[in-house]
Amino acid sequence: MEKKPQAILFLLLVFSFGAAQNSTARRAEEFHVGVILDLGSLVGKISQTSISLAVEDFYSVHQSYRTKLAIHIRDSMGNEVQAASAAIDLLENYKVQAIIGPQKSSEAAFISKLGSIKQVPIVSFTATSPALTYDSIPYFVRATLNDSVQVNGIVSLIKAYGWREVVLVYDETEYGRGILPHLVNALQQIDAHVPYRSAIPLSATSENIMQELYKLMAMQTRVFIVHMSPIRASLVFTKAKEVGMMDKGFVWIVTDGVANIVDSLNPSVIEAMNGVIGIRFHVPRSQELDSSFLIRWNRMFRQFNPNELPLYRPSIFGLWAYDTVWALSLAAEKVGVSGNKNKRLQSSKNSTSLDLLAVSTNGPELLKEIVQNKFRGLSGNFDLTDRQLPISALQIINVVGRSWKHIGFWTLKNGLSQQLNQNGLKITGSASMLELNPVIWPGESTKIPRGWEIPARGDKLRVGVPTSAYPEFVLTSKDPVTNATRAVGLSIDIFEEVVKRLPFAVHYEYQAFDTIDATSSTSYNDFVHQVYLQRYDIAIGDITIIYNRTPYVDFTIPYTESGVGMIVPVKETVKKNMWIFTKPLSKGMWFGSIMFTMYTTIVVWMLEHLNGNTHLDGPFSLRQLEILMSFFIFEEKEKLKCILSRLVLLVWMFVFLVLASSYTASLASMLTVQQLSPMFTDIRELQKQGGYVGFHRGSYIEGLLVDIGFDRSKMRPYAPDEFHIALSNGGEHGGVAALVLDVPYIKLFLAKYCKGYTMVGPIYKSAGFAFALPKRSPLLAEISRAIINITGGDTIIQLEKKWIDQNSCQNEEKIDDSGSAITLDSFRGLFLLTGFVTTCSIPVALLMNHYKKDQQKALTKQDEPNKQSYVQKGENGHIQDGDQGNEENGDGDDIDNQGSRGGDRLVDVDSNK
């Protein structure tokens, strides 16, 4: 009987525990949520695992929650119709309050519209098309970022590596096309061109893809941006490996759709992708992504996919799926199930099954709670306030071997960098390829590809050459045997020299431009236009860079001197100027000579004054200046007592002699040599005087003269062989007073007719002669660099001497050259010499004077005792008078000798005082 109460108490405890469990189970009401994924795809399999694990983890942490998500997963099989059917089934049969997915942007477009009508939030972590916006579909929430976010990161790479052209390879789907407008616009902002877009339809077979790849190989561009689904991209890279497009020189960039799951791709695909650069979303390190989570995730992945290879870790899509479930679970708990009832619309005779679907009454509140969720998830900061995740850092990776390596980061605020600090800010400086880690490019190359190649199709570069009116620039002919075009001239030699200096081999052939009048500007415009029409790959010759040609072609930098000048006759002039005697020396030379003369005079006076010259006693005066000038002019060196003064004067006289000789020669030249000057020095002067002006028939100079203001009646066209006759006749005899031509043509004319003519100007700034290439041609930069190399050295001088020998005709008469004055720079060395000697003489004189004084003081101290002894003897009467001295002959002589010596010393001492 004593054990019976204990048994009853045990039963009560068991009953109470069971009742508590049932009570908790009743409180956790189901909140139905649909999931639509392509379970046959890798992303779908990863997402299914993450969603299931998220539900399990969330409610193991929040056991006291009143709601619990009831997940209903449907397989869209990658088909829009199947996805729509699954959505209708979930709404109609399971009354789901939210849908996670669908996986594709094309599927999300219809389902999101349906959700907006029925007030059911559609939360997708994989639909990245920028076309999906909450403006048109308010119940669509993107738990990821749209594809346009990565555009700036891709463009920064293109700019950093200096590529000018890219080819876009994309799926012919809503996902593939969605990024194109944003990407093309961003590329245009950095002056990068998209010459071709390769759209791969979903129905394309392996053979179709191979044909498209061969078409891409035949193009110059070698930079490809791939925006495709992982399955289609895997096929493209496998075939690209087969056709040789994964070798040196190629550049492949994949967007986040492939880069985010590159770890999960088939090893054979990864091997084919070696050298590819990828842009992916950066996942910051966190304690939540520890080894225990990865173990549990892989265990569940194997449960759902027993035949799949194990994965190291889930992709970013799996992390977004995990965080999406947590966000929806938190929102469901706040909304609750009490109001979770759908309002069914009344049916009508013509209503469809879509019309009969119920409208969620708690949809608006649920949507509000979803977008207000903010927490730190596995993928980082999970914030759906803007209906999509905030822009974070993008990681740049390089596929190497069977994995990938880190290259750098891109952030909206700081651009490219190698690493991020704790605040996500850039560590290094401005964006450039030097701030990224080294890339191993396709073909295991470490050299940065230049982004283009001349197609290896056996075709030669088609080089168009005109028939120039100036054979020194271009002269064409036909080979009588092969009928091939031959070309010689300055422009041809420069082009061939350019080809030699290119960093790659170029095979080319000349093609003559057949025209009635190749000397006219219209014909040259037609010639340049052939490049635009793709008849030529490049046009070379004496082609002037003109604005109206630039819309059709791009020009290299000029290879000749630029500008437009005038050829005018010269006339003899005689200079009559009362101040001509001042012309031989420049103002600076006059000033410098006067200043050095004054400086030398003052120094000589100081030296003589220190030496005690009696001619210069007293303070400095006009009389002393007169004496000093006589030293300079009449060379009265014997009046100079100081050796330093004579040295200074000697050096100055040498400088003065050289200066005087130069002055005399220059003045004589000005007075005796005939002076030649141009008839006109300004084209405006010619216009005001009503003179006739000539120009090359059919050239653009005619329009230039009209713009300046010349009357057409005063303008006369000529062929190059008529220039000399026109100038010789002059404007009064049917000729012209001046010819207006491009500077290269003027140099050519003066090389033949240098006597009696000269060039004035340039009177107008023109760009010069250059080569014309198609717009955005990759050859443009390389050829321009080679031209800079040629024109910056001796090569261009030698080529011009070959075709334009300016030394063949030398004018014996000088044109205004004799009037050039002697400048101070010409005598800089002599002035430095006299200045140095003059300046150094001062401290030397001071030292010598100080030394002499020290010597005299020492001598004075030595003679002082002898002087005192001599004085004492005189006072004691030892020497009284002359008679006593004569009486004592011997002593008297000694005393006289001593007195004489003592007197001499006294005189010396007195003179030193």
Secondary structure, 3 states (H helix, E strand, C coil): CCHHHHHHHHHHHHHHHHHHHHHHHHHCEEEEEEEEECCCCHHHHHHHHHHHHHHHHHHHHCCCCCEEEEEEEEECCCCHHHHHHHHHHHHHHCCCCEEECCCCHHHHHHHHHHHHHHCCCEEECCCCCCCCCCCCCCCEEECCCCHHHHHHHHHHHHHHHCCCEEEEEEECCHHHHHCHHHHHHHHHHCCCEEEEEEEECCCCCHHHHHHHHHHHHCCCECEEEEECCHHHHHHHHHHHHHHCCCCCCCEEEECHHHHCCHHHCCHHHHHHCCCCEEEEECCCCCCCCCHHHHHHHHHHHHHHCCCCCCCCCCCHHHHHHHHHHHHHHHHHHHHCCCCCCEECCCCCCCCCCCCCCCEECCHHHHHHHHHCCEEEECCEEEECCCCCCCCCCEEEEEEECCEEEEEEEEECCCEEECCECCCCCECCCCCCHHHCCCCCECCCECCCCCCECCCCCCCCEEEEECCCCCCCCCEEEECCCCCCEEEECHHHHHHHHHHHHCCCCCCEEEEECCCCCCCCHHHHHHHHHHHHCCCCCEEEEEEECCHHHCCCEEECCCCCCCCEEEEEEEEEECCCCCCHHHCCECHHHHHHHHHHHHHHHHHHHHHHHHCCCHHHCCCCCHHHHHHHHHHHHHCCHHHCCCHHHHHHHHHHHHHHHHHHHHHHHHHHHHHHCCEEEECCCCHHHHHHCCCCEEEECCCCHHHHHHHHCCCHHHEEEECHHHHHHHHHHCHHHCCCCEEEEEHHHHHHHHHHCCCCEEEEEEEECCCCEEEEEECCCCHHHHHHHHHHHHHCCCHHHHHHHHHCCCCCCCCCCCCCCCCCCECHHHHHHHHHHHHHHHHHHHHHHHHHHHHHHHHHHHHHHHHHHHHHHHHHHHHCCCCCCHHHHHHCHHHHHHHHHHHHHHHHHHHHHHHHC
